[in-house]
Every structure is written in C-alpha cells, then in structure tokens.
Amino acid sequence: MAKRGGFTLNIAGRQELQEAIRKGIDGIWLELTLEQYAKLQEPS
C-alpha cells in the first residue's frame, strides 16, 4: 500500500515505515495525481 502511494521503499524508507508502525503513528502521506484526488472528493 505504501509503495502504491508513492512511498520510497528503499532500506531507509522501509526502516522509517517500520518505526512509524512500531510507534503507532496513525497517519501517512500520499502523493496523488489530480485525478486520484478528484475521485476522493466524490460523494460515495
């Protein structure tokens, strides 16, 4: 899921992600295209 969201999964990226999960950080940043962002704005 992180990779699809544009997160860099090199060694440093994997360690950062594992540390965030271990600490219980409950948010992530996604890099979305304008089309993806527009779809999120549509009513469900």
C-alpha angles and dihedrals in degrees: 000000000000092000092052088051091057099260113152108243099196118126093278092046093050091049091049091050093047091049092050091050091047091051092047096241104174104203141066137191119237127196104218131184117233089256093053091048091050090053090054090054094055116103112253 
